[in-house]
């Protein structure tokens, strides 16, 4: 499986490099975006962050973990659906950029608002799950982009893509299962961070 994955990435390395660049651009713009906030907006977001941290469960509640899993599944399912359309590629890149922007903004704001505690909180609740979530996001987005391009080529040539569709769906389902697992893990790390720092 790992060999096939490596061969796949090497074959379509340009697409994955482009997606990675778009994601990193989103992270950078998200981090810079915090500096563009005014005093009033920063204060309001700070209060919202405090309220959000206090409202987070401190025990492993199935409803909370289930919501995180559903959010990840919906995002991956949306990417899969976009891959089934010829015009879906730009929207896939937009989703990747947005996810990067959210991560960059979140990390920058938490660290700016909480200082040293914010760094520890980010490392505990955000960084570890992100190490697994980002590769799955890029892989799912890459599969969708590739299939979208195959659709465009197949339509021009009048080719049937039934086998490619089955491969794409199976691979997307596998990636989605991993993303859902990461979503649940993110909930565990979030609860762990709140317990660890008594927030």
Phi and psi in degrees as a GROMACS rama.xvg file:
@    title "Ramachandran Plot"
@    xaxis  label "Phi"
@    yaxis  label "Psi"
@TYPE xy
-66.343  -34.2695  UNK-2
-65.2408  -43.0617  UNK-3
-63.693  -39.3429  UNK-4
-64.3253  -43.0955  UNK-5
-63.3351  -41.557  UNK-6
-63.6606  -39.3741  UNK-7
-62.9568  -46.4419  UNK-8
-66.6957  -39.0114  UNK-9
-64.6018  -36.3406  UNK-10
-68.1146  -37.9945  UNK-11
-115.684  37.537  UNK-12
-62.8438  -29.1912  UNK-13
-64.0674  -43.2679  UNK-14
-63.7115  -45.0781  UNK-15
-69.9404  -33.2551  UNK-16
-65.9178  -41.5138  UNK-17
-64.1095  -44.2195  UNK-18
-63.1885  -41.2125  UNK-19
-63.1116  -40.4527  UNK-20
-64.6754  -40.5831  UNK-21
-64.4829  -41.6189  UNK-22
-63.8397  -46.3467  UNK-23
-63.127  -36.9565  UNK-24
-62.1373  -40.313  UNK-25
-62.0211  -42.0559  UNK-26
-60.9287  -44.5893  UNK-27
-64.1029  -47.1172  UNK-28
-64.2486  -35.8691  UNK-29
-64.5404  -42.2888  UNK-30
-65.5133  -40.2604  UNK-31
-69.9776  -32.3448  UNK-32
-61.2751  -29.5485  UNK-33
-62.6265  -38.6903  UNK-34
-68.4485  -19.5006  UNK-35
-83.4911  -6.82659  UNK-36
-73.3514  144.737  UNK-37
-80.9396  174.648  UNK-38
-61.6906  -42.4186  UNK-39
-64.0299  -46.3697  UNK-40
-64.0237  -39.3352  UNK-41
-63.7358  -42.2439  UNK-42
-63.986  -44.1877  UNK-43
-64.8782  -41.8701  UNK-44
-67.1073  -33.7384  UNK-45
-63.4422  -42.3312  UNK-46
-65.9783  -38.9807  UNK-47
-63.9769  -39.5827  UNK-48
-63.2113  -43.394  UNK-49
-62.7854  -42.0211  UNK-50
-64.8881  -40.3624  UNK-51
-64.8231  -42.7515  UNK-52
-64.3543  -39.185  UNK-53
-70.5176  -28.1015  UNK-54
-85.6115  -10.372  UNK-55
-69.0919  138.587  UNK-56
-66.4948  146.267  UNK-57
-104.918  3.95478  UNK-58
-125.565  163.035  UNK-59
-80.6525  82.6287  UNK-60
-84.5764  128.096  UNK-61
-58.2227  -35.9031  UNK-62
-64.2904  -41.4817  UNK-63
-65.8915  -47.7269  UNK-64
-65.5421  -37.197  UNK-65
-64.8476  -36.2373  UNK-66
-65.9767  -41.6634  UNK-67
-63.6331  -40.6666  UNK-68
-64.7636  -41.3629  UNK-69
-64.1546  -41.0707  UNK-70
-60.6807  -43.6372  UNK-71
-65.6233  -40.9311  UNK-72
-64.6225  -42.8625  UNK-73
-61.8816  -42.4911  UNK-74
-63.2402  -46.3499  UNK-75
-67.4898  -36.6585  UNK-76
-65.8118  -37.9327  UNK-77
-63.9601  -40.41  UNK-78
-64.122  -41.7451  UNK-79
-59.9869  -44.1789  UNK-80
-63.689  -41.7245  UNK-81
-62.4359  -32.7008  UNK-82
-66.6342  -18.6067  UNK-83
-84.4023  0.167482  UNK-84
-116.989  148.378  UNK-85
-69.5501  -32.6108  UNK-86
-95.5984  13.103  UNK-87
-79.5202  -21.0608  UNK-88
-55.8025  -46.9034  UNK-89
-59.9878  -37.3232  UNK-90
-69.5301  -33.8441  UNK-91
-61.8407  -44.7519  UNK-92
-64.4834  -34.0691  UNK-93
-66.0957  -40.7356  UNK-94
-62.3899  -45.0205  UNK-95
-60.9933  -44.8004  UNK-96
-61.8839  -43.2114  UNK-97
-63.1717  -42.2803  UNK-98
-62.8007  -39.5951  UNK-99
-65.4877  -41.3726  UNK-100
-61.4159  -44.5489  UNK-101
-61.3095  -43.4348  UNK-102
-64.0803  -48.2072  UNK-103
-61.9183  -42.6752  UNK-104
-65.4006  -45.0111  UNK-105
-62.463  -48.4729  UNK-106
-62.6144  -46.9832  UNK-107
-62.9838  -41.9492  UNK-108
-70.9315  -42.8608  UNK-109
-61.9475  -44.2003  UNK-110
-65.2981  -40.7198  UNK-111
-66.1295  -34.455  UNK-112
-84.0794  -33.5736  UNK-113
-111.049  -6.94642  UNK-114
65.5797  -132.371  UNK-115
-60.8485  -40.1323  UNK-116
-61.4582  -36.0957  UNK-117
-64.7885  -39.5976  UNK-118
-62.0184  -46.0315  UNK-119
-63.4625  -39.4975  UNK-120
-66.625  -41.1301  UNK-121
-64.4777  -44.4683  UNK-122
-62.2746  -35.9864  UNK-123
-80.6855  -47.5001  UNK-124
-97.8937  -20.5059  UNK-125
-113.844  -49.1476  UNK-126
-63.7195  -47.8381  UNK-127
-63.8639  -49.3674  UNK-128
-63.2  -33.4951  UNK-129
-65.3944  -32.0394  UNK-130
-58.932  -29.6946  UNK-131
-96.5371  -32.339  UNK-132
-70.9743  -39.7835  UNK-133
-64.1454  -48.6268  UNK-134
-58.4179  -37.8454  UNK-135
-68.0728  -40.1053  UNK-136
-61.761  -47.134  UNK-137
-66.4168  -36.497  UNK-138
-67.4793  -44.5829  UNK-139
-63.5348  -41.6473  UNK-140
-66.9582  -37.9716  UNK-141
-64.8956  -44.8245  UNK-142
-59.2426  -43.1544  UNK-143
-66.0776  -41.7044  UNK-144
-64.3134  -43.9039  UNK-145
-61.405  -45.4348  UNK-146
-66.9967  -34.8325  UNK-147
-61.3326  -41.4295  UNK-148
-67.9004  -36.5422  UNK-149
-64.0445  -37.1866  UNK-150
-62.1095  -43.5988  UNK-151
-61.881  -44.9154  UNK-152
-68.0852  -40.9021  UNK-153
-65.7503  -36.5774  UNK-154
-65.7385  -39.5642  UNK-155
-67.1898  -34.3743  UNK-156
-97.2236  -6.37669  UNK-157
70.9026  30.797  UNK-158
-90.9437  152.046  UNK-159
-89.3103  134.214  UNK-160
-116.305  32.3812  UNK-161
-62.2116  -46.0409  UNK-162
-65.3269  -43.342  UNK-163
-62.668  -36.1352  UNK-164
-63.7976  -43.034  UNK-165
-64.3114  -43.0639  UNK-166
-62.0503  -45.0325  UNK-167
-61.6343  -45.922  UNK-168
-64.6815  -43.0483  UNK-169
-63.3664  -44.8144  UNK-170
-65.4068  -41.5102  UNK-171
-64.3784  -38.1571  UNK-172
-64.8033  -41.3477  UNK-173
-62.6365  -44.8732  UNK-174
-65.3713  -38.2151  UNK-175
-64.4761  -39.0423  UNK-176
-60.7796  -43.1972  UNK-177
-62.6273  -40.5013  UNK-178
-65.8968  -39.4127  UNK-179
-63.5056  -41.7367  UNK-180
-61.7866  -40.2975  UNK-181
-65.3938  -37.6789  UNK-182
-60.4278  -42.4603  UNK-183
-65.7723  -42.6269  UNK-184
-61.5905  -36.3324  UNK-185
-60.5657  -39.1053  UNK-186
-62.6909  -42.6768  UNK-187
-62.2054  -44.9127  UNK-188
-66.994  -34.6124  UNK-189
-63.5392  -46.4871  UNK-190
-65.0557  -40.2418  UNK-191
-60.6348  -43.3436  UNK-192
-63.1323  -41.6191  UNK-193
-64.7454  -39.0862  UNK-194
-68.7368  -41.4193  UNK-195
-65.0656  -39.8561  UNK-196
-103.418  8.32685  UNK-197
54.1872  46.9546  UNK-198
